[in-house]
Amino acid sequence: MYTGPIRGSLLCPLAMRGCGRHAIRVSYEGNNGDVFLQVFTGAPVRELAAGETLFQAGERAEQVFNIVSGTLMVGRIGKDGRRQVMSFLFKNNFVGLTSADHYFFSVEAVTRAQVSYRSRQTLETHLRANSAAERTFRDMVLRVLENSLDLVYSLGQRTAIERLAVFLLYLRHRHRISAGITDDRDRSLDTIDLPMSRQDIADFLGLKKETVSRSFTELNNRGLIGRPGSRHAVIERLIELRELAGVTDFASPLRGVVPHTS
């Protein structure tokens, strides 16, 4: 599974052939510095309602997608019925290309979302024909792999409250990338949107829902975060939160180096 940054905007209506009953008549204009992203220029867009599935594990992997707006999550359900949330997807994330002919994971909309799409064949043809596009695509895949390994390392051997601290920093970093914010001291980064449910967070962190709720309360009681509402958290003491988590913000290639915050 590949999920990486794609930047773009929605343009004027464009007649298109349907991609299921939720396709809408808009086009996607790829605004990119990565050459491979040009494949999404003029791409049609699907609109998803909260809770709607983009694709299911086991379906033929015939399309690739870019998240234009909203929040989605990647997950798998085991034979015993237990779910593991593997990742959350936000604006400018790419998903859908696998090494096999079928998706081995499912993607579901957490909030209302818009997703641009192209056929897998179109992307692969574009990469074969353009060496610069293939190179930038490969670089994106390596960044995703590095960041995935960072996350696995950061969540391993951690207590519940430490895992939640990692999760909040993970969301902060994803927001920084999606919004194109370069200054780590930008205070807007410290307001964390939490559109996902407590159960979604628990299934991502490998915890019980009640444990997630208690950990939020503990972080709030320690003064590390504020809780203006159930769907938001505000990081009050970033340095201390990073120390508790034992990580910075998954900021490859400077892993383990805390950005200057003075």
C-alpha positions as CSV (number, residue, x, y, z in Angstrom):
1,M,0.0,0.0,0.0
2,Y,1.3,3.4,-0.9
3,T,0.1,6.6,0.7
4,G,2.0,9.8,-0.1
5,P,1.6,13.5,-0.5
6,I,-0.2,14.9,-3.5
7,R,-1.1,18.6,-3.8
8,G,-4.0,20.0,-5.9
9,S,-7.2,21.9,-6.1
10,L,-10.7,21.4,-7.5
11,L,-11.6,23.2,-10.7
12,C,-14.7,23.8,-12.8
13,P,-17.3,21.1,-13.6
14,L,-16.3,18.6,-16.2
15,A,-18.5,15.9,-17.8
16,M,-17.2,12.4,-16.9
17,R,-18.1,8.8,-17.0
18,G,-19.3,7.5,-13.6
19,C,-17.2,5.8,-11.0
20,G,-20.2,4.4,-9.1
21,R,-23.2,6.2,-7.9
22,H,-21.3,8.7,-5.8
23,A,-19.2,10.2,-8.7
24,I,-19.6,14.0,-9.1
25,R,-19.0,16.2,-12.0
26,V,-15.8,18.0,-11.1
27,S,-12.2,17.6,-12.2
28,Y,-8.9,17.6,-10.2
29,E,-6.1,19.9,-11.3
30,G,-2.8,18.5,-10.1
31,N,-0.7,21.4,-8.8
32,N,2.6,19.6,-8.3
33,G,6.3,19.7,-8.1
34,D,6.5,15.9,-8.4
35,V,6.3,15.0,-12.0
36,F,4.3,11.7,-11.4
37,L,1.4,13.7,-10.0
38,Q,0.7,15.1,-13.4
39,V,-1.3,11.9,-14.0
40,F,-4.1,13.4,-11.8
41,T,-4.4,16.6,-13.9
42,G,-8.1,16.7,-14.9
43,A,-8.9,13.6,-13.0
44,P,-12.6,12.9,-12.0
45,V,-13.5,13.0,-8.3
46,R,-15.7,10.9,-6.1
47,E,-17.6,12.3,-3.2
48,L,-17.9,10.0,-0.1
49,A,-20.3,10.3,2.8
50,A,-18.9,9.7,6.4
51,G,-18.8,5.9,6.9
52,E,-18.8,5.1,3.2
53,T,-16.2,2.7,1.8
54,L,-13.9,3.7,-1.0
55,F,-12.9,0.1,-1.6
56,Q,-12.8,-3.2,0.3
57,A,-10.0,-5.7,0.9
58,G,-10.3,-8.4,-1.8
59,E,-11.6,-6.1,-4.5
60,R,-9.6,-5.9,-7.7
61,A,-7.0,-3.1,-7.4
62,E,-7.9,-1.3,-10.6
63,Q,-7.8,2.3,-9.4
64,V,-5.5,4.7,-7.5
65,F,-6.7,7.6,-5.5
66,N,-5.7,11.0,-4.1
67,I,-7.5,12.5,-1.1
68,V,-8.7,16.0,-2.1
69,S,-10.6,16.7,1.1
70,G,-11.7,15.0,4.3
71,T,-10.3,12.2,6.5
72,L,-10.3,8.5,5.6
73,M,-8.8,5.4,7.3
74,V,-7.1,2.3,6.1
75,G,-7.9,-0.9,7.9
76,R,-8.1,-4.7,7.9
77,I,-10.3,-7.1,9.8
78,G,-8.9,-10.4,11.0
79,K,-10.5,-13.8,10.8
80,D,-11.5,-13.4,14.4
81,G,-13.4,-10.2,13.6
82,R,-11.0,-7.8,15.3
83,R,-10.1,-4.7,13.3
84,Q,-6.8,-3.0,13.0
85,V,-6.7,0.5,11.7
86,M,-3.4,0.8,9.8
87,S,-3.4,4.5,8.9
88,F,-5.4,7.6,8.6
89,L,-5.5,9.5,5.3
90,F,-5.8,13.3,4.9
91,K,-5.8,15.9,2.2
92,N,-3.0,15.3,-0.4
93,N,-2.5,11.6,0.4
94,F,-2.2,9.0,-2.3
95,V,-3.5,5.5,-1.9
96,G,-4.4,2.4,-3.8
97,L,-1.4,1.0,-5.6
98,T,-0.5,-2.6,-4.5
99,S,2.0,-5.2,-5.7
100,A,-0.9,-7.6,-6.2
101,D,-4.0,-7.6,-8.3
102,H,-6.3,-7.1,-5.3
103,Y,-6.4,-4.6,-2.5
104,F,-5.3,-6.2,0.8
105,F,-6.8,-3.4,2.9
106,S,-10.0,-1.4,3.0
107,V,-10.4,2.4,3.0
108,E,-13.4,4.1,4.6
109,A,-14.3,7.7,4.9
110,V,-14.2,9.0,8.5
111,T,-15.7,12.3,7.4
112,R,-17.3,13.5,4.2
113,A,-14.6,13.4,1.7
114,Q,-13.6,14.0,-2.0
115,V,-11.2,11.7,-3.7
116,S,-9.8,12.0,-7.2
117,Y,-9.0,8.8,-9.1
118,R,-7.2,7.3,-12.1
119,S,-7.0,3.8,-13.3
120,R,-4.0,1.8,-12.2
121,Q,-3.1,1.2,-15.8
122,T,-3.0,4.9,-16.5
123,L,-0.6,5.6,-13.7
124,E,1.7,2.6,-14.6
125,T,1.8,3.7,-18.2
126,H,2.6,7.3,-17.2
127,L,5.5,6.0,-15.0
128,R,6.9,3.7,-17.7
129,A,6.9,6.6,-20.2
130,N,8.4,9.2,-18.0
131,S,11.7,8.4,-16.1
132,A,11.4,11.6,-14.1
133,A,7.9,10.7,-13.0
134,E,9.1,7.2,-12.1
135,R,11.9,8.6,-10.0
136,T,9.7,11.0,-8.0
137,F,7.2,8.2,-7.5
138,R,9.9,6.0,-6.1
139,D,11.1,8.7,-3.8
140,M,7.5,9.2,-2.5
141,V,7.2,5.4,-1.8
142,L,10.5,5.5,0.1
143,R,9.3,8.4,2.2
144,V,6.1,6.5,3.0
145,L,8.1,3.4,4.0
146,E,10.4,5.4,6.2
147,N,7.5,7.2,7.9
148,S,5.6,3.9,8.4
149,L,8.7,2.3,10.1
150,D,9.0,5.4,12.2
151,L,5.4,5.0,13.4
152,V,5.8,1.3,14.1
153,Y,9.0,2.0,16.1
154,S,7.3,4.9,18.0
155,L,4.3,2.8,19.0
156,G,6.2,-0.3,20.0
157,Q,6.9,-0.9,23.7
158,R,5.0,2.2,24.8
159,T,2.4,2.6,27.6
160,A,-1.1,3.7,26.7
161,I,-0.5,7.4,27.5
162,E,2.8,7.4,25.6
163,R,1.0,5.8,22.5
164,L,-1.6,8.6,22.6
165,A,1.1,11.2,22.8
166,V,2.7,9.6,19.7
167,F,-0.7,9.7,18.0
168,L,-1.2,13.4,18.7
169,L,2.3,14.2,17.3
170,Y,1.5,12.0,14.3
171,L,-1.6,14.0,13.5
172,R,0.3,17.3,14.1
173,H,2.9,16.2,11.6
174,R,0.3,15.1,9.0
175,H,-1.4,18.4,9.3
176,R,1.9,20.2,8.8
177,I,2.6,18.3,5.6
178,S,-1.0,18.7,4.2
179,A,-1.1,22.4,5.0
180,G,2.5,23.0,3.7
181,I,3.5,24.7,6.9
182,T,7.3,25.0,7.1
183,D,7.7,26.7,10.5
184,D,7.5,24.2,13.4
185,R,6.7,27.1,15.7
186,D,3.4,27.9,13.9
187,R,0.8,27.8,16.7
188,S,-1.9,26.6,14.3
189,L,-0.2,23.2,14.3
190,D,-1.0,22.7,18.0
191,T,-4.7,22.6,17.4
192,I,-5.4,18.9,16.6
193,D,-8.6,17.9,14.8
194,L,-9.9,14.5,15.9
195,P,-12.6,13.6,13.4
196,M,-12.2,9.9,14.1
197,S,-14.0,8.1,17.0
198,R,-12.4,6.8,20.2
199,Q,-12.8,3.3,18.8
200,D,-11.0,4.2,15.6
201,I,-8.1,5.6,17.7
202,A,-8.1,2.5,19.9
203,D,-8.0,0.2,16.9
204,F,-5.1,2.2,15.5
205,L,-3.1,2.2,18.8
206,G,-3.9,-1.3,19.9
207,L,-5.8,-0.2,23.0
208,K,-9.3,-0.4,24.4
209,K,-11.6,2.5,23.8
210,E,-11.9,3.2,27.6
211,T,-8.1,3.3,27.9
212,V,-7.9,5.9,25.1
213,S,-10.5,8.1,27.0
214,R,-8.5,7.7,30.3
215,S,-5.3,8.6,28.5
216,F,-6.8,11.8,27.1
217,T,-7.9,12.7,30.6
218,E,-4.4,12.0,32.0
219,L,-2.7,14.2,29.4
220,N,-5.2,17.0,30.1
221,N,-4.6,16.6,33.9
222,R,-0.9,16.9,33.4
223,G,-1.4,20.1,31.4
224,L,0.2,18.7,28.2
225,I,-3.0,19.2,26.2
226,G,-6.3,21.1,26.5
227,R,-9.7,19.7,25.5
228,P,-11.9,22.4,24.1
229,G,-14.2,19.7,22.8
230,S,-14.5,16.0,22.0
231,R,-13.3,16.5,18.4
232,H,-10.3,18.7,19.2
233,A,-7.2,18.8,21.4
234,V,-4.8,21.6,21.9
235,I,-1.1,20.8,22.6
236,E,-0.1,23.1,25.5
237,R,3.4,21.9,26.1
238,L,4.9,20.5,23.0
239,I,8.4,19.8,24.3
240,E,7.1,17.8,27.2
241,L,4.7,15.9,25.0
242,R,7.6,15.0,22.7
243,E,9.6,13.8,25.7
244,L,6.7,11.7,26.9
245,A,6.3,10.2,23.4
246,G,10.0,9.6,22.9
247,V,9.7,11.0,19.3
248,T,9.7,14.2,17.5
249,D,7.2,14.5,14.6
250,F,8.3,11.8,12.2
251,A,10.1,14.5,10.3
252,S,12.3,12.5,7.9
253,P,15.2,12.7,7.4
254,L,15.9,14.4,10.7
255,R,14.5,11.6,12.8
256,G,15.1,12.1,16.5
257,V,16.1,15.7,16.1
258,V,13.8,18.0,17.9
259,P,13.2,21.2,15.8
260,H,14.3,24.5,17.3
261,T,11.3,25.9,19.1
262,S,12.7,29.0,20.9
